[in-house]
Amino acid sequence: MKKIIYIIIFIMLVTSLVTSISYIILNCIESKEQIEIFEDLEDIIIKDCDVKESENKKENENLQKIYELNNDFVGWLKIENTNISYPVMQTDNNRKDYYLRRNFYKQNSQLGTPYIAEYCNIFTSDNVIIYGHNIRNNKMFGELENYKSKAFYSNHKIINFNTKYENAKYEIISVFKTVTNTDFKYYKFCNANSKQDFDIFIKKCKELSFYEIEKTAEYGDKLMTLSTCEYSNANGRLVIIAKKIITEMEENNCLL
């Protein structure tokens, strides 16, 4: 009887081991495929952008080509000299968090694809909130962990967010961690009802920041929030707040 029990336990252990190994292998394959998708899409953006004076125009034309592949595509998020260079998606209330576990082509993916909160509007909202997974080895929004260091922030202050309508730059004004079950619901701040609401939000973000950042935002500024998981606390979140400082197509007198 004992021998049978040992055999059953052995089979269970082997099965568990094989399942775990298979899961790791499948995740590695999926991760590689996801990275290749992002690289292929980025190639579309930079293709034919060799002429300096027409670079912005060409890039926005190529973003239109990506939109034609999937009209949930909103824009391209990039932070120079990091691995963060991804398409950003958005859906409506009927498909909330749709890209949390899907790739650009709507296939199942544990890495997901960065996406904008469904209640934000990239044209009119005071704050555009973008979610992405915190994946090890600096994948997806995993590299945002580096912003806990002021030295890293000092060399990576600017977030680029380009759409088919405009090329915008945002400057980071706060980096902090929090938990979802706190009174400060940063992820619900999309539009300010008043100057007071805006000022209270900014003040709280600055208070929570890992380090002092001289730059701040004033009522009327447009904000961007990058949000990802933070694992030092249950339901933890790492949050980057940035304000819009440049809209290149507006500077070039192009119509949006």
N, C-alpha and C positions, 0 to 999 in steps of 0.2 A: 504493500500500500504506500509506504514511504517513497519507494522508487517511482511510483506513478506520480505522486505529488511533486517530486523533484523534477521529473520530466515535464510536467505541466508548467511548473515555475520557469524552467529553462526555456521552454517554447515561448512563454509569455515575455520573458526578458529579451529573447532574440527578436521576437516580433516587434517589441517596443523599440529596440535598437534599430532595426531595419526601417521602421516607420520614421524615426527621428532623422536617420541619415537621408532617407528619401525626401523628407520635408526640407532639410537643409539644401540638398541638391536642387530641388525644384525652385526654392527661393533664390538660389544663385543664378539659375537659368533665367528665371523671371526678371531678376534684377538686371542681368546683362541685356535682356531683350528690351526692357524699359529704357535703359541708358541709350541703347542703339536708336530707339524711337526718338528720344529727345535730340540726339545728335543729328539724325536725318532731318528733323524739323528745323533745327538751327541752320543746317546747310541750306535749306530753302531761303531762310532770311538773308544770309550773307551772300548768296549767289548773285553774281552780276553787280555787286556793290563796290566796284573797283574805282569808279570815277568819283572823286571827292565831292564835287559840287552837287552831284545828284544822289549822293549816298542816302540821305534821309528819305527822299522820294522813292528810290528803289527799294529800300528796306520796308517801307510801308506798303508798297505794292506787293512785296513778297509775303508780308503778314496777311494780306488779303488772300493769297493762295493757301495759306494754312487755314484761314477761316473757311474756305471752300471745302477743305477736307473734313472739318467738323465745326459747325456753326455755334457750338458751345464755347469755342475759343474766343477769348476776350483780348489777350495781350501777352507780351513776352516779358518775363521778370528776369533781371540779370544784375548780379553784383560782381563788379570787375575783380579779377584775380581770386575768385572762389569757384566752387563747383556749382553755385547757384545760377543756373541759366535754363529756365523752364517755361513751357507754355502755361498760361493761367486760364482756367475754365470758369464758367458760371452757368448755373441752371436756375429754374424757378422753384417755387415752394413745393410743387408736385414731385420734384426730384432732389430734395434737400440732401446735401452731403453725397451726391451721386458719385463724385470723383474721389471720394475718400478711399475707395478700394477699386478704382478703375483707371486704366491708362487712357491716353489720348484717344485711342480708337474704341473706347467704351468696353474694352475687354477686362475681365477680372484681374486685379493687380494689387498685391499687398502694399506696394509702394504708393499707389494712388497717383494723383496728379494735383498740383496746387490749384486751389479754386477760391473764388470770391464768395463771401456770404451772400445768400440769395436775396437778402433785403437791402444790399448796397447797390448803388448806381455809380458807375465809373465817371459819369458826366456831372452829376448833381450832388452826390453825397459829400458830406464834410469829411468822412473817413471811409476809406475802402479797406475792408478786412480780408486778408488772404491767409488761408489755412494750408498747411503742408505737414507731412509726417516728419518726425525726428528719427532719422535712420542712421545707424552707426556708420563709421567710415566716411563721414561727411556727405552722405547721400541725401537727396531731397533737402529738407530744411535742417538736417543734422548739423551742418556747418554753422548755423546760427548760434550753436553752443559757444563758439569762439568769441562771440560778442560779450561774453561775461568778462573778458579781458579788455581793459581800456586801450591797451596797445593795439589790439586787433581792430577795435572800433576806429581808432585814430587813422588807420590805413585803409579802412573800408567804410567810409561815412556815407557814401552815395548808393542809392538803390535806383536802378534804371527800370522803368516800366513803359514799354512801347506798345502802342496799339496801331491799328490801321489809320487812326485819325490823328495821333500825335505821338511824339517822343518826349517823355517826361522824366525828370530826375527828382528824386526825393532825398532830403538830407535827414539822417537819423538824429532824433532829439532825446530819445530815452530808450533804455534797455533794462528790462526788469523781469522777475519771475513772480508768479502768483499762483493761486489755486482757483478752480472754477466755482467752488462753493463759498467764496468770500463775498462781502457786500459790494466790492468794486467789480461790476460786470463790464469790464473793458470791451468785451465782445458784443455788447449790445449798443455801444456808442457808434452809431452810423451817421446820424444827423443831430446837430445841436439845436435845441429849441430856442436858445438864447445865448447871448454872450456869456452870461453867468454859467450856463451848462458847459460851454466850451472851456472856459477858464478853470472850472472845477476839475474837468477831465484832465487837462494838461497839468494842473498842479499835482494831482494824484500820481500821474505817470512820472513826473519829475521826482516826487518824493520816494517812489519805489525804485528808481533807477539804481543800478549797481554802482554807478559812479556819476560824478557831476558832469553834465554836458552844458556848455555855455549857450548854445543855440536853443531857442524855444519856438513856440508857435503862438500866433495871435488869432483872435476871432476873425474869420474870413479866409484863413489859410486852409488849404486842402491837405488832409492827412492820409497816410497809408499805415496800416497795421499788419505786421507779419506775425502769425501765431502758430506755435508748435508745442508739442508735449515737452515737459521738463520733469525728469525722473527723480529728483531729490525729495519730492513730496507726492502723495497720492493725489491724482487729478491735477498735477502741477502743469503750468504753462509757462513757456518762455515767450516774451513779447517784445517786439521791436516797433517803436513808433517813429515815423518819419514825416516830414512836411514837404510839400511840393515846392520846388524852388525854380525849376526851369520847364517850360514847354516849348520845345524847339520849333515846332511847326507854327506856333503862334508868333515866335520871334521872326520866322521867315515869312510872315504875313500870308500863310496858307489858310484857306477856309477849312474848318472842321466839319 
